[in-house]
Amino acid sequence: MSKLPDFEALAIFAKVVELRSFAAAATELSLSKATVSKAVSRLEERLGARLFNRTSRRLALTDAGQKLSERAARLLADGEAAENEALAQSTTPRGLVRLAVPMSFGIKTVAPLLPEFMEAYPEVAIDLHLSDATVDLIGEGFDAGLRIARLPDSSLIARRLCGMPRYTVAAPSYLKRHGRPTHPMHLAEHKCFGYAYLSTQGVWHYTNASGEQASVRPAGQLRVNNGEAVMPALLAGLGIADLPDFIVGDAIARGEVEVILKGWKQPEGAVHLVTPPGGPRPARVEVLADFLASHFAKDRTQRK
């Protein structure tokens, strides 16, 4: 056995385990499927143990493969981190940015900007992960994430990109049938839509000009884990919703829904780019942050 481990084969094996597919690993690594298969076979021969049980439809780790997979995954992650740190020193932004973004905001606001960004920075690749759940940036290996809320205290490094107001809204048909709430506490008497990932666990908070505060835990027939999913029921006049501007702003402008409780404000929200702690942001992440901040600010100005 040579003195050095077969790092390439270990990294390829880790990618196959991660994606549960030789073909998917080959695509992600820009290798042929034959090259991936040979690397795993080379590793099996070197170790004297089969790592996968393979059928035409299923790929499963053997006991030996399971024991090796965790170490191989750490090796791959360490290698990628070392390479990314080296790339971060480059004056020309290049490399992969793994970016976690809330689902609707990513589709409606971020994705339409990516073609322009990719034209401007052809050596930067984007791996866009869309989910309303708050991902673990460090544990899941993300370079950055967008958070739309008041940020809790954490070790993450945050940069505010733009403000993001929220509105309590209802369709005119709902207000005609059920009346218009004039105080937040009246919401307890109305049908309201819930959101699973609200940072305050289903409680809506308000403050008026005199400093009076009110908090209510509204209830209704529908609870979702994506704000966009509320819109059909909202437009149908089936309840009241509390939504950010990027989801409901156009419907307000078209008169499809009306803002209620205008004398009351909710805590100011904002779009933040958050990154793991430890050193300056890589150039590829910094240029993406600058690009998004510029376009978000322009969009907010046009809306006013």
C-alpha positions in Angstrom: 0.0 0.0 0.0 1.3 3.4 -0.9 2.0 5.9 1.9 -0.7 8.4 0.8 -4.4 7.5 0.9 -6.3 7.6 -2.3 -7.9 10.9 -1.6 -9.5 11.3 -5.0 -11.3 7.9 -4.7 -12.4 8.7 -1.1 -13.8 12.0 -2.2 -15.7 10.5 -5.1 -17.0 7.7 -2.8 -18.3 10.4 -0.4 -20.1 12.2 -3.2 -21.7 8.9 -4.4 -22.9 8.3 -0.8 -24.2 11.9 -0.5 -26.2 11.7 -3.7 -27.0 7.9 -3.5 -26.2 7.6 -7.2 -23.1 7.0 -9.4 -24.7 9.0 -12.2 -25.6 12.0 -10.0 -22.1 12.0 -8.5 -20.6 11.9 -12.0 -22.7 14.9 -13.1 -22.0 17.0 -10.1 -18.2 16.3 -10.3 -18.2 16.7 -14.1 -16.7 13.2 -14.5 -17.8 10.3 -16.6 -19.9 7.6 -14.8 -17.1 5.2 -15.8 -14.5 7.3 -13.9 -16.7 7.4 -10.8 -17.3 3.6 -10.9 -13.6 2.9 -11.4 -12.6 5.2 -8.5 -15.0 3.3 -6.2 -13.8 -0.1 -7.5 -10.2 1.1 -6.9 -11.0 2.0 -3.4 -12.8 -1.4 -2.8 -9.8 -3.2 -4.1 -7.4 -1.2 -2.0 -9.4 -1.8 1.1 -10.3 -5.4 0.3 -14.0 -4.9 1.0 -17.1 -4.2 -0.9 -18.5 -0.7 -0.2 -21.9 -0.9 -1.9 -24.5 -3.5 -2.7 -25.8 -2.6 -6.1 -28.9 -3.6 -8.1 -30.4 -2.0 -11.2 -32.7 0.1 -9.0 -31.0 0.4 -5.6 -27.7 1.4 -4.1 -27.0 0.5 -0.5 -24.0 0.8 1.7 -22.4 -2.3 3.1 -21.2 -2.4 6.7 -17.7 -1.5 5.6 -19.1 1.3 3.4 -21.2 2.7 6.2 -18.1 2.8 8.5 -16.0 4.6 5.9 -18.7 7.0 4.7 -18.5 9.4 7.7 -14.8 9.7 7.5 -14.9 10.1 3.7 -17.6 12.8 4.0 -15.4 14.7 6.5 -12.4 14.4 4.2 -14.4 15.8 1.3 -15.8 18.7 3.4 -12.3 19.5 4.7 -10.9 19.4 1.1 -13.7 21.7 -0.2 -13.2 24.1 2.8 -9.4 24.3 2.1 -10.0 24.9 -1.5 -12.6 27.6 -0.8 -10.3 29.3 1.6 -7.7 29.5 -1.0 -10.2 30.8 -3.6 -11.3 33.4 -1.1 -7.8 35.0 -1.3 -8.2 35.5 -5.1 -8.8 39.1 -6.2 -11.2 37.7 -8.9 -14.4 36.3 -7.5 -14.7 32.6 -8.4 -15.9 29.4 -7.0 -19.2 28.0 -5.7 -21.6 29.9 -3.5 -24.1 27.6 -1.7 -27.0 30.0 -0.8 -30.0 29.2 1.3 -33.1 31.3 0.6 -36.7 31.3 1.7 -38.8 29.5 -1.0 -41.1 32.3 -2.3 -38.6 35.1 -1.9 -36.1 32.9 -3.8 -38.4 32.2 -6.7 -40.0 35.7 -7.0 -37.1 37.9 -6.1 -33.7 36.2 -6.1 -33.9 33.8 -9.1 -34.9 36.5 -11.6 -31.7 38.4 -10.7 -29.3 35.4 -11.1 -28.9 35.6 -15.0 -27.6 39.2 -14.6 -25.3 38.1 -11.8 -24.0 35.1 -13.8 -23.3 37.3 -16.8 -21.3 39.8 -14.6 -19.4 37.1 -12.7 -18.9 34.1 -15.0 -16.5 32.3 -12.7 -18.9 32.3 -9.7 -21.4 29.4 -9.6 -24.6 29.4 -7.5 -26.1 26.5 -5.7 -29.5 27.9 -4.7 -31.3 26.0 -1.9 -35.0 27.0 -1.5 -36.8 26.3 1.8 -38.8 28.4 4.3 -37.2 26.3 7.2 -34.3 28.0 8.9 -31.3 25.9 7.7 -28.2 25.3 9.8 -25.6 27.1 7.6 -22.6 25.7 9.4 -23.9 22.1 9.8 -25.3 21.9 6.2 -22.3 23.5 4.6 -23.8 26.7 3.2 -21.7 29.8 2.4 -24.6 32.2 3.0 -28.3 32.5 3.6 -31.0 35.1 3.4 -33.2 35.6 6.4 -36.3 37.8 6.4 -37.0 38.6 10.0 -35.7 40.3 13.0 -32.6 38.2 13.6 -32.1 36.5 17.0 -28.7 36.7 18.7 -26.3 34.1 17.1 -22.7 33.7 16.1 -23.6 34.2 12.4 -22.3 37.3 10.7 -25.3 39.4 9.3 -25.5 42.1 6.7 -28.8 44.0 6.3 -29.7 44.2 2.6 -33.0 46.0 2.7 -36.2 46.6 4.8 -39.1 44.2 4.4 -42.4 45.5 5.9 -45.3 43.1 6.8 -49.0 43.8 6.4 -52.1 42.5 8.0 -54.5 42.1 5.0 -57.9 40.8 4.0 -59.9 40.7 0.8 -62.7 43.2 0.5 -65.2 40.4 0.3 -64.1 39.1 3.7 -64.3 42.5 5.3 -67.8 43.0 3.9 -69.0 39.8 5.5 -67.2 39.8 8.8 -66.3 43.5 9.5 -63.0 45.3 9.7 -60.9 44.8 12.9 -59.8 48.1 14.4 -57.6 46.7 17.2 -55.2 43.8 17.1 -57.1 42.0 19.9 -60.2 41.9 17.5 -58.2 39.4 15.4 -59.0 36.7 18.0 -62.7 36.9 16.8 -61.7 36.5 13.1 -60.5 33.7 10.9 -56.8 34.1 10.4 -54.2 32.1 8.5 -51.2 30.7 10.3 -47.5 30.4 9.2 -45.4 27.5 10.5 -42.1 29.3 10.5 -43.1 32.5 12.2 -40.2 33.5 14.5 -42.6 34.4 17.3 -44.4 31.0 17.3 -47.7 32.0 15.9 -48.0 35.3 17.8 -48.6 38.6 15.9 -47.2 41.6 17.7 -48.3 45.3 17.2 -47.5 48.7 18.5 -49.4 52.0 17.8 -48.2 55.6 17.7 -48.9 56.1 21.5 -46.6 53.1 22.3 -49.4 50.8 23.2 -48.5 47.2 22.5 -50.7 44.2 21.7 -50.0 40.6 21.0 -52.5 38.1 19.7 -52.4 34.4 18.8 -55.0 34.2 16.0 -56.5 31.0 14.8 -58.2 29.8 11.6 -58.8 26.9 9.2 -55.4 27.1 7.3 -51.8 26.9 8.4 -49.0 26.7 5.9 -45.2 26.4 5.8 -44.9 28.7 2.8 -46.5 32.2 2.7 -47.4 32.0 -1.0 -49.7 29.1 -0.3 -52.0 31.5 1.7 -52.8 33.7 -1.3 -55.6 31.6 -2.9 -57.6 31.4 0.3 -56.8 35.1 1.1 -58.1 36.3 -2.3 -61.1 34.0 -1.9 -62.1 36.1 1.2 -61.7 33.2 3.6 -59.6 34.9 6.2 -57.0 37.4 7.3 -53.3 37.0 6.7 -50.1 38.6 8.0 -47.6 38.6 5.1 -44.4 40.3 3.9 -44.4 42.8 1.1 -42.7 40.6 -1.4 -45.7 38.2 -1.3 -48.7 40.5 -0.9 -47.4 43.8 -2.1 -48.7 43.4 -5.7 -52.1 42.2 -4.5 -52.4 45.3 -2.3 -51.5 47.6 -5.3 -54.1 45.9 -7.5 -56.8 46.3 -4.8 -57.3 42.6 -4.4 -56.6 42.8 -0.6 -56.7 45.7 1.8 -54.3 46.6 4.6 -56.1 46.6 7.9 -55.0 47.9 11.4 -53.3 50.8 9.7 -52.8 52.6 13.0 -50.7 49.7 14.2 -47.2 48.7 13.2 -45.5 45.4 13.4 -41.8 45.0 14.3 -39.7 46.2 11.4 -38.4 43.2 9.4 -35.5 43.2 7.0 -33.7 41.0 4.5 -30.3 40.0 5.9 -27.5 38.0 4.4 -26.0 35.8 7.0 -22.7 33.9 6.8 -20.9 31.6 9.1 -18.4 33.2 11.6 -14.7 33.1 11.1 -12.7 35.5 9.0 -13.8 37.8 6.1 -16.4 36.7 3.6 -14.9 35.1 0.5 -14.9 37.5 -2.5 -17.5 35.4 -4.3 -19.9 35.8 -1.4 -19.2 39.5 -1.0 -19.9 40.4 -4.6 -23.2 38.4 -4.4 -24.1 40.3 -1.3 -23.3 43.7 -3.0 -25.2 42.7 -6.1 -28.4 41.6 -4.1 -28.2 44.7 -1.9 -28.1 47.0 -4.9 -31.0 45.4 -6.6 -33.2 45.0 -3.5 -32.7 48.7 -2.7 -33.6 49.7 -6.2 -36.7 47.5 -6.1 -37.8 49.0 -2.7 -37.3 52.6 -4.1 -39.5 51.8 -7.2 -42.3 50.4 -5.0 -42.5 53.6 -3.0 
